[in-house]
Amino acid sequence: MARIGAIFNPYTHSPDEFQDAVLTAEREGLPELWIWEDCFRTSAFAAAAAALAWTEALRVGIGISPMPMRNVATTAMEIATVERLFPGRLLPGVGHGVLPWMGQIGARVASPLTLMREYVPALRELLAGEERSLDGRYVTLDGVRLDYPPQTPPLVYAAAEGPKTLRLSGEVADGTVLDSGHTPEEVSMAVRAIREAREAAGRPGRHDIVAYVVAAFGADAEARAIADVGDKPDPAARAVWGEPDEVARRLAPFFDAGVDDVVLLPASRTDLGHFYAMAAELSRLVARS
C-alpha cells in the first residue's frame, strides 16, 4: 500500500523545535516522520529514540545515518535497542555520508561502495541475531552477536543516487531512500535498476522504495515548491504543491514509478504544524485511493 511521510529538516528547524514538531505530527495523525543525520547538526538515534518515547503510533525513519561514522556493531546495537524499546516503529537507514564531512572527522573511505557492500549485509545479519565474522577492507568482526537483537528485525534502508549505488542497494539492503529533486521518470529508472539488481542477486521479496519529494501547502505553494528544487530542468515535475487532493494527484506519477513511500520535504518558509496536518490528510486520501 502506498504510504506518506514527512521530514523534520535540520537545516530549517533546530533541535529546540523537534519535540513540538513530533507531538504535532502524532496529534495530526501523520504516519511517519523522517529525520537525517548531517554533520554537525543532530544525532539520528538520540532524536529517533526521543520521538518514539514521546509518541504512541508515529513511525520514525532515519534517512540516513552515515556508515563511516560508526562501527557496524555500534549501529546494530543502536537500532536493536530502539527497536526493542519501540517495536515496529523505527525505519533505519544508512548511507555513504557527505565525503568532505567524513574527511573532516577522519572517517572518509577510499571506496564507499566497498564499505556499503560489507557494512549493510553485516548490519542486517546482526539485527537478525546471527553471529558474524568478517575480515573486510573496512568492516572487521570476530564472532560478533548481539545479546538483545530485535524480536523482528526492521528493514534496513540504504541511501542511493548514482547508478552503481542504486544497484548495490538493491543487492544488499531491504529498501532504498531516494533524495528529493527527481522527476517521476528519473525515479522510475532508479527503481528499475534497484529491483533488477535485487532479482539478479537472487534475493526474494519486495524491495521497499522511499522517495523524498519537495512539497508545499498553503499560500504561494507553487512558487515555494519550485524555488526549492533549484535550477534543475523542468522543476515543476520535481515537486508537488496545493491542497491535499491536488498533491495526491501530483504524486500519482511517483507511485506509478514504483515508489512505496513518498516522504514530503517541506519547502522553505513552511509552518510545520500546518504542513504536518496537510500531510496527514494527504496520507488518509492516499490510503483510501
Buried (B, 14 or more C-beta within 10 A) or exposed (E): EBBBBBBBBBEBBEBEEBEEBBBBBBBBBBBBBBBBBBBEEBBBBEBBBBBBEBBEEBBBBBBBBBBBBBBBBEBBBBBBBBBEEBEEBBBBBBBBBEBEBBEEEEBBBEEBBBBBBBBBBBBBBBBBBBEBEBEBEBBBBEEBBBEEBBEEBBBBBBBBBEEBBBBBBBBBBBBBBBBBBBBBEBBBBBBBBBBEBBEEEEBEEEBBBBBBBBBBBBEEBBEBBBBBBEEEEEBEBBBBBBEBEBBBEBBEBBBEBBBBBBBBBBBEBBEBBBBBBBBBBBBBBBEEE
